[in-house]
């Protein structure tokens, strides 16, 4: 008997749009009044407690077809970001610089394996762990999320070259950032907004959150390492073994036939970029990098400029490929400075990677037409990822237009009114987790739920800090599984992983993390801790 074929990702998302439309016929329309409040120096629209009222329902019918269009409009920034990233990295891929970088990295790890200490630790395990910890810190400190889409193009071929699969590559950056996002040590977009609305000291309770971040990462990284080890022993066991043929064929490391010279165009590109960065160093001699409520003033741009010039000379003396890898490295470093020091978001980051792609082409000796052709080839290759992001965005548009989200929130808050401490915090956490499946925006969800959950926690004798942590965990974990998340769908589209296969892989992982989050919430109501 043949195994039943699972629908395509596009079909699954469309079914979810239809299911959302059905809910608008079942759940009555409702709305909270909203007001604008300053939260940590930013104006936020938050709901007014006790202002819920039923409104005329707006059942969705033909809108299941227009939801695709509306989703494209609402997720336009991420869609354009994906297309620009895809085009820029295709130029870099055409130069074979990533192939050279992966080959050099693998040779380096092979040398490490010859040393008994590293062989005992397991070099590959150490590499995966360190990369995941780095991205987890990014997620915990400044809320890295959309940015991981760009790194998928790097870590998926790296993971496959190491003998793993695309799921391992996605785990190294996207899942790791998700673990940090759930830990939310200093994330201004989630914990910062939630604590501001709950009127408790900003980033207070960080001692226990640091412990939670550590526990979450130990469990999450261990899960990925066990999976990666199983795939390394038998790659055919990977659920995406067939899909990974795309990466195996595209990124086969045929470095012997690569011309390792340095054309004059690379030196001209280096000189031009050095002058531009020196000018930026003059205009931005000091940058204030924000870590939670603290800001550290550093000469970040001048320091990075000096490092770029020194390493650029050394890399150009090796080959143009190493210079292009140097461009990639400093693109990432300037991305971090931009996000933490100048509040960059997807537009600025996309522009940065586009510039990287153009200068990669110029350094490699491509003319304007060649760069354009490579860029367009990259956008064609990645257009499926952009399309699925727009389609997934339609799910939330249906629910918003149907006026049912506020009704769901009101109903759940009433249901929790007669529960005890443990039951109440568990219900808060469950509700935040389920709500995140249809509303994955952390800042929007904080503005929607915390005005109700914070005073409700006072009534039942649970600290507001505990209510914030229930929101924090509920907001963080399911970002890695909900098809409504444009970031997740973009990541899977770039990695060529069908959503149904990702769902089957991530589901037991999610159950483990959700249960772990519940266990970590229990001490917040029974043990007196600083900030709680």
N, C-alpha and C positions, 0 to 999 in steps of 0.2 A: 504494500500500500504506500503510495507516494506521500511524502510529507507536504502538508498544506503550505502553500506559498504565502509568506508574510507580505502585506502591501508595501508599496514603495513609500519612502519618507514623505513625499508630496501628498500621497493619498492619505496617509495617517494624519497629517496636519489638517487636511481638508475635513476629515471625519471629526476632528476635534473642533473645528470651526462650526460644523453642523451641530455637534453636541452642545456647544456654547449657545447657539441660537435656540435650541430646544429648551435650555434652562431659562431663557428670557420669557418663555411662555408659561413656565411653571412657577418661578419665583416672582413675587409682586415687586413692582418698582418702588424704590425708596431713595431717600437722599438726606445727607447731613448738611447743615449750614456750615460754611467755611469762613475763616477769617485769616488775615495775613499777620504773622508774628515774626519778629526778628529772632532767629535761632543761630547763635554763634556768629553773629554779624551778617547773616544772610536772611533775606525775607523768604519765609516759607508759608505756604497755604496749608492750614491745619483745620481739622473739623472741630466744631463746637460741641462739647459734651451735652447730651440731653436734647439735642436739636433735631434728632431723627424724625422724619415724617414720611409717610407714604405718598408717592406721586403716581401720576398716570403711567401705567406700564407702557413699554415700547417694545413689544415682541418683534424679533428680527426674522425676516423671511428672505426676500431677494438679496438682503445684505450679505448673505453667506458668499455671494459672488463679488460684491463690491469690497468685502473685507480684505481681499488680496491687494486692491488698490490702496485702501486706507492703511493697511499694514506697511506698504512700501513708503507711504508718506511719513508715518510715525517713526519708522526705522531707517529713514533715508540716510542719516549720518553713519550708521553702522554699515549699510549697504555700500555707500560710496567708499567708506574706509576699506572694506574688503576688496573692492575692485582696484583701488589704488595700491593696496598692499600686494595684491596678486600680480599686478602689472610690474611693480617695482622689483619684486623678488624674481619674476621671470627673467628680467634683464640680468640679474645676478646669477641665476641658474644657467643662462646661456653662456656666461663667461666661464663656467665651470669652477668658479672660486669656492663655492660651497663643497663641491666634490674634493677639491684639494684640501680644504680645511678638515673635512671629515676623515680623509685618508691620513692626514698628519696627526689628527687626534687619535685615531685607532692605532697608529704606529707608536704614539706616546704611551697609550694604555698597555700595549704589548710589552713595552720596555719595563713598565711598572710591574707587570705580572711576573717578571723575572726575579723581582725582589721578594724575599720570603714574607716580609711584613705585609706588603700590599696584597700578595697572593693569599695570605691568611684572611685578611679583611674582605677580600673580594673586590677587585678594582671596579668592575661594572656596577656592583651594588653601591660602592662609595660614590661613583659618578652620579648615579640616579638620585641618591640621597642628598648630595650636596646641591644638585640642580633644583630638586624639589624644595629643599629648605630655603634656597634663595627666592624662589617664586612665592613660597608661602609667606616669607617676610614682606615681599612686595604687596601681597594681598592684604596682610594684616596692618601694614603701616599706611599705605596710601590707596588701598582699595583697587589694586590692579585687577582688571576684568577684561574689558574690550581689547586691551593691549596684547593679551595672550594670543589673539588671532594671528598676529604677525609672527609670533614665535613658533607656532605650529609648523610653519613651512621649514623651520630650521630643525626642530627636534624630532619630527616624524621620520625624515630620511636618516637622521643620526641614529635613532632607535633601531630602525630596520637594518642599517649597516652594522650595528652591534649584535644583530641576531635576534632582535625582539620584533615587535609589530607596531602598527600605528597607534593602537590604544595605549601602549607604553609611552610612545612619544607625546601623545596628548596629555597623559597623566603627569609627565615631567614638568609641564608648564601650566596647563589649564586646571587640572585637578589640584595641583599643588597650590596655585593661587586661590582656588576655591576653599581649600583647607585653611589658608591664612585669612581669607575673607570671613569665614565662620568664626575664627578666633578673634578677629577684629580688635587687635590691641589698641591701635591709634587711628583706625579707619574713620576719616572725617565724614564720609558719605553715609555711614550706617550708625555706628556707635556714637559718633559725634552728634548727629541730628537727633537720634533717639534720646540721648541723655539731655540734650538741650531742651527738647519738648517736655521731657519728664521733670525738668527743673532740678536736676541733681548735678553736682560738680562735674565738669567736663573731663572725661577719661578717668573718672574715679573708679575704684575697684579694679585697677589694672593688675594688682598683685594676683588676684584669683583668676583673672582673664588670662594672664601669662601662663599660669599653671594649666588652664584649659587648653590654650593654644598648644602647649607642649604635648599634652595627652592626645589631642586630636591629631597632631602631626605624627606622633609615634605610631598610632593606630593606622592612619592613612598611608604613610610611607611603607610600613610593614606589609600592608595589604598589597600595594603595588609591587613591592619587591618579590613577594611570594608568587604573584601572578607572572611577573617578568621572568622569574627563574623557571617556571613551568613552560613558558613559551620558548625560552632559550633552549631547553632540552628537546622540545619537539615543536618547531614553528607551525606545523600543520594543525596544531590544536587551537591556534588563534581563531576566534570567530570571524576575523576579518582577513584571513590568510589570502583568500581569493582577491579581495579588494586591494590588498597591498601589492599585487602584481603591478599596479600603476606606478608605485614608488620604486619597486625593484627595477623595473624597466627604465624609468626616467632617470634614476639616480645611481645607476650602476657605475662603480668607481673605476673607470678606464682612464686612470691618470697618466699611464705611460705614454699615451698619444697626445697629451696636452702640451702645447708650447709654453714653456715656463719663462719666457723672456719678459722684458719690461719695455713696452713701446714708449716713444717720446710723449705720446698723448697722456700717459699716466703721470709723468713728471709735470706737465703743464697743469693737469687737473689738481695735483698735489699743491703746486704753487698758488693756484687761484684760491683753493679752499683755505690754505694757510693764511692768505691775505684777508679773506672774508672773516675767518675766526679771530684773527688779530683785531680786526675792526670791532667785532662783537665784544671782544675782551675789553676794548677801550670804553664802549658804551655800557657794558655790564660788568664792572670790575668786581662787584660783590653781589652774591645771590643769597637770599634768605630761604634756606631749605626748611620746610615745616615738618616737624615730627609731633603729631598730636597738637598740644597747646604750645609746645616749645618751638622756637625758631632759631636755627643756627646760621649765622652769617659766615659764608665761606667764599673765597675767590674761585668758585667752581668753574666758570667759563675760562678764565685765564689758565688755570691749572690744566683743564682738559685740552685747551689749545696747545699748551706746551707739550703735553704728552702726545697729542696727535702729530705734531711736527717731528718729534724725536722718533716715535714708532713708525711714522710714515716713511722717513728716510731709510730706516732699517728694513721695512717691508718692501720698499721699492727696489732695494739692492738684492732682495730675494727673487721676487717676480711680481707681476701685476696682480696675480691672484691673491697674494698675501696683502698687497695694498688694498684690494677690494674687501678682504676680510677685516682689515684695519678700519675701513669705512663703516662696515657693519658694526664692529665693536663700539666705535665712537657714536654711531647713530643711537645705539642702545643707551650709552652713558648720557648723552645729551637728552634722550627721552626721559631718563630718570630725573635729571636736573630740571627739565621743563615741567614735568608733572609735580614735583615736590616744591619747586621754587617759583613757578610762574603759572600754576593752575592749568596746564595744558590738558586738553581733552582730545577727542578723536580727530577733530579738524587739524589741529596743530601736529598731532602725531602722524596723521596721514600725509600731511605736507612734508614732514621730515623724511619719511620713508620714500616719498616720491622723489625728493631731492637726492636721496641715496641712490635710487635706481638710475636717475639721469646721470649723475656723476660716475656711477659704475660703468655705464655705457660709454661715456666720454673717455674714461681711463682705459677702457678695453679697446679703444680705437674705433668705436662705432660712429657712423654719421647720424644726423638727425633722423633720416628715414629708417635706419636700422634700429635706433632706440625706439622709435614710434611703433615699428612692426613688432618688436619684442614685447613692448608694453601691451599692445592690443592682444597679442597671443596669450599673455598672462591673464588679462581680463576675461578672455573667452574660456580659458581653462578653469577659472574660478567662478564663473557666472552662476553655476548651480548653487553655490554657497550663498551668493547674494539673493537669489530668488527665494530660497527657503527661509531666509531671515525675514523677508517681506511677507511671505505667506504666514509664518508663525506669528508675526505681529498682528495679523488679522484676528486672532483668537481674543486678545485683550480688547480690541476695538469693538467686537461684537458684544462683549460683556459690559463695556462702558456705555455703548449706545443703548443697550437694553436696560440700563439703570438698575442692575441687580447687585453690584459689588457692595454698595452701602447697606443694602438689605441683608446680605450675608453677614456682614460685620455686626450689624445690630442684633440679629438673631443669635449669633454665637455669644456675644457679650451678655445677653439675657440668660442664656443657658448656663453660664458659669456662675451666676449670682448666688446660688445655694450650695456651692461645693466647698470643701475644706481647703486648707492651705496646699497640701500636696496635690490634691485633685485639681485645684484652681490653676496652679503653676503648670501642671501637666496639660490642662486644657488650653491655657494660653499658648504653650509651646506647640501643641498639636494644631491649633488654629493658625498660628503664624506659619507653620510648616505647610499646611494645606493652602493657605492664602498665597504663599510664595509660588505655588504651582501655576497660578493664574496672574499673579502680579509680582514678577521677579525684580522690580526696581526697588532697591533697598531704601533709598531716600523717600520715594513716594509712599512706600508701605509704612515707614516710620511716621510720616505726616498723617497718614490715615488711621493708624491703630494706636499710637502712643497717647494721644489725647484722651482715649477711652481707657486703655490698659493702665496708665499711671495712676489716676485717681481710684480706679477699681482695685488696684493692689493695696491702696491705703485702707479701703473698706474691709478687706479680708485679712489684713494684718501681715501681708507679704511686702517686703521692701520693694521700692520702685527700681532699685538696681537689679533685683531678681526678674522683674517684669521686662526690663531692658535686655537682660541676658536671654530670656525666653524669645524675645524678638530677634536677638542677634543670631542664635542658633537656628531658629526657624527660617530666618532670611538667608542663612549662608549655605546650608547643605544642599537643599533641593535646587539651587541654581545649576547644579551639575546634571539634573535629570529632566527638568521641565522643558517641554518643546516650545513654550511661550517665550523662553529666553532667546533673544536675538544673538547673544554672544555664544551660547551653546550651539545653536544651529549653524552659526558662522564657523565655529571651530570644527564641527563635524563635517561641514561642507568642504572646508579647506583640506581636512585630513582624508576626505573620501570615505568616511565611515557612515554607513546607513544608520539612521536613528534607531530603527528597531533592534539592530545588533548592539548598539551602544546601550540601549535601555536594558537589554538582557544582561549585559556585563555589569552595568553600574547599579542595578536594582539591589542585589545583596549587599553591595558596598554602602549604598544609601541606608538600608535598614540598620546596618551596623553603626553608622555614624549617627543616625537619628536616636537610636537607643543609647549610644554613648552620651549624646547631648542631654538626654533626659536624666541619666545618672549624674552628670555634672551639675545639673540644676538643683538636685536634692539638697546638697550642702548649703545652698543659698537661703534656704528657709529654716534649717535646723542648727546651723553653726554660725556664730557671730564672727564676721570677718570684716576687715577694713574696707570701708566703702559700701557695706551692705547694711 
